[in-house]
Amino acid sequence: MYTPSKFKHQDLQELRQFVVQNPFAILVAATSNGGDASYLPLIWAEEDGAEFGCLYGHFAKGNRFWKNAHPEQSWLIIFQNAGHYISANFSRFSSK
């Protein structure tokens, strides 16, 4: 994913703190349906032998994402805080 240098964060402790404070992630992966996304709370755990630690979560049995995703391919995991973008179309100040 392209990230302009202005927005890149390289401090691992800063990233870890953000994930700890905002654990509700969006997972995006190639699936047998083409592509899919799912919300999932994740925990960042320090693991022996893992350079960056590990992310742990649990899919509900009824969530087909876990069954259809291709685990051998890379997944995109998006963490966002409460200040994420909201379209002006939803604003009470909209000109519509």
Summary of the structure (lengths in Angstrom):
residues: 96
radius of gyration: 16.3
end to end distance: 33.9
largest distance: 55.3
contacts: 165
relative contact order: 0.21
helix: 21%
strand: 25%
